């Protein structure tokens, strides 16, 4: 390969330069009934990078730590201010805002005006109100009571090749129709993604390589995290991989968020 050809292969078609803000990455979300946000709100911490230590390529999501809260400074300074506009538009559904926050303020990153994945599955682990009943009442413009568990909910995504890339050949060779094996028949906290049921067995389908979301709950982050990874150890999937540090940054992040007052209920 000539030097000219090599340079042409490495040419980047789109380059985006962004301003970097140091702080804590945190998101706040809530369900909107067409008139107002339903409380409690959801505070969550996404883990987008593929590998532990927050390195590697970005993915849709490798896991999330969350808890439910009454309206706090983070919510009131962001989503709460959108209520009049969402009401005018007749919006009904979930709204999430991911941010970088520090002692100087809140710097929004992105809105998610739909269910987040795997967020919605992890949220369901923390909801006492049945999801179907709640969403039906929400869609009717009613003011449903959202009862939730105290403590923390956490979830990790189990994936197989070629995730997070698109490569049908790799998927067909390494992942297609692989069987999911549960050592002990306990399906608590397990949510399926691209699977199908064949002769009583769950097998991998699709092409993306997303397989399962495995969740844990607990009064502390560590309790929820231990339950999640204990459940993952009960699962065998050929060529599976997942992040082993979901939730690890909570201890440091929570200290800073509490110190800056963003999690204070007001």
Order of alpha helices (4+ residues) and beta strands (2+ residues): alpha-beta-beta-beta-alpha-alpha-beta-beta-alpha-alpha-beta-alpha-beta-beta-beta-beta-beta-alpha-beta-alpha
